[in-house]
Amino acid sequence: MILSDNILVRPAKEEDLSDILSLVRALALYEKAPDEVVVSIDDYVRDWRADRFESIVALKDDKVVGMCLYFMAYSSWKGAILYLDDFVVTPSERGNGIGQLLFDEILAIAKKRDVALLKWQVLDWNEPALNFYKKYGAVIEKEWWNGKIVMRDEK
């Protein structure tokens, strides 16, 4: 748990899931893909209870203003990975250091779990995010393409 000025970063609780989903929807809108979020709050609750993902949240005045959603994965080449699936701060709070607090906490979690890699995706046009990650010395891979197969109908 991190406390900085009036910002609290802590592990998410089940009651934070609706705020987390709202932030995910806001991120999808920013990334020009609002119709791609087909998951429901019921899906979040079910998967939270099944330990399929974890999250940390940043609170300002007891309101969730940022979050990181992550899970453990494994690389046959590298070993254990902490995969950061979504990382978002509300537009009104960007530039106030909340993203740095959240990312520093994700790095601390990755170190504590002794993972080989912390991985995530970033869109090639998202210059603010690219610049943020570069400050941390992140390697932004450009040679790998994403692949996927949709396994259930999207709602």
C-alpha positions in Angstrom: 0.0 0.0 0.0 1.3 3.4 -1.0 0.1 6.7 0.5 1.3 9.9 -1.2 -0.3 13.3 -0.4 -4.0 12.6 -0.8 -3.6 9.5 -3.0 -3.9 6.0 -1.7 -2.7 3.0 -3.8 -3.9 -0.3 -2.5 -5.0 -3.8 -3.6 -8.4 -3.8 -5.2 -11.4 -5.2 -3.4 -14.5 -6.9 -4.9 -16.4 -3.7 -4.3 -14.0 -1.8 -6.6 -14.8 -4.0 -9.6 -17.5 -1.7 -11.0 -15.1 1.3 -10.9 -12.4 -0.8 -12.5 -14.7 -1.8 -15.3 -15.7 1.9 -15.8 -12.0 2.7 -16.1 -11.6 -0.1 -18.7 -14.4 1.3 -20.7 -12.9 4.8 -20.6 -9.6 3.4 -21.7 -11.3 1.5 -24.6 -12.9 4.8 -25.7 -9.5 6.5 -25.6 -8.1 3.7 -27.6 -10.9 4.1 -30.2 -12.4 0.7 -29.5 -15.4 1.3 -27.2 -17.3 -1.6 -28.7 -14.6 -4.1 -27.9 -15.3 -4.2 -24.2 -17.9 -7.0 -24.0 -17.2 -8.2 -20.5 -19.9 -7.5 -17.9 -19.7 -6.8 -14.2 -20.9 -10.3 -13.6 -17.9 -11.6 -15.6 -15.6 -9.5 -13.5 -17.1 -10.7 -10.2 -17.0 -14.4 -11.3 -13.4 -14.1 -12.6 -12.3 -12.1 -9.5 -13.7 -14.8 -7.2 -11.9 -17.5 -9.3 -8.6 -15.6 -8.9 -8.2 -15.1 -12.7 -6.9 -11.6 -12.2 -5.8 -9.1 -9.6 -5.8 -5.3 -9.5 -4.5 -2.4 -7.6 -6.4 0.9 -7.4 -5.5 4.5 -6.7 -8.0 6.5 -4.6 -8.3 10.2 -4.2 -10.9 11.4 -1.7 -12.1 7.7 -1.5 -12.8 7.7 -5.2 -11.1 5.3 -7.6 -9.1 7.4 -10.0 -6.7 4.8 -11.5 -6.0 1.2 -11.6 -3.8 -1.6 -12.9 -5.3 -5.0 -13.8 -2.9 -7.9 -14.0 -2.4 -11.6 -13.8 0.4 -14.2 -13.6 1.5 -15.9 -16.9 4.3 -18.1 -17.9 6.9 -18.0 -20.7 8.5 -21.2 -21.9 11.5 -19.1 -22.8 11.8 -16.8 -19.7 9.7 -18.2 -16.9 7.2 -16.5 -14.7 5.6 -13.3 -16.0 3.4 -10.6 -14.4 1.2 -9.5 -17.3 -0.2 -6.0 -16.9 -3.4 -6.1 -18.9 -4.8 -2.6 -18.3 -3.3 0.5 -16.7 -5.4 3.6 -16.6 -5.8 6.9 -14.8 -8.9 9.1 -15.2 -8.3 11.9 -17.7 -8.8 14.6 -15.0 -6.0 13.1 -12.8 -3.4 12.4 -15.5 -0.2 14.3 -15.1 -0.5 14.3 -11.3 1.9 11.4 -10.6 -0.9 8.8 -10.0 0.3 6.7 -12.9 3.8 6.7 -11.5 2.5 5.6 -8.1 0.6 2.7 -9.7 3.4 1.6 -12.0 5.9 1.7 -9.1 3.6 -0.5 -7.2 3.3 -3.0 -10.1 7.1 -3.1 -10.3 7.2 -3.8 -6.6 4.7 -6.6 -7.0 6.7 -8.1 -9.9 9.9 -7.9 -7.8 8.2 -9.5 -4.8 6.9 -12.4 -6.9 10.4 -12.8 -8.4 9.1 -12.8 -12.0 11.4 -12.8 -15.0 9.3 -10.2 -16.9 6.7 -7.6 -16.5 4.9 -7.5 -19.8 2.1 -5.3 -21.3 0.9 -4.0 -24.6 0.8 -0.4 -25.8 -0.6 1.0 -29.0 2.0 2.4 -31.4 0.2 5.8 -31.6 -0.2 6.3 -27.9 2.8 8.7 -27.5 2.0 9.7 -23.9 2.1 6.0 -22.8 5.2 5.3 -24.9 7.0 8.2 -23.3 5.9 7.2 -19.8 7.2 3.6 -20.3 10.5 4.9 -21.8 11.2 6.8 -18.6 11.4 3.4 -16.9 13.7 2.0 -19.5 11.1 -0.3 -20.9 11.8 -2.2 -24.1 8.9 -1.7 -26.6 9.0 -4.7 -29.0 8.0 -4.1 -32.5 8.6 -7.4 -34.2 6.0 -9.6 -32.5 2.4 -9.5 -33.8 -0.6 -10.4 -31.6 -2.7 -13.4 -32.4 -6.0 -14.5 -31.0 -9.0 -16.8 -31.5 -12.3 -15.8 -30.1 -13.5 -18.7 -28.0 -17.0 -17.6 -27.1 -19.5 -15.3 -28.7 -19.1 -11.6 -27.9 -22.2 -10.2 -26.4 
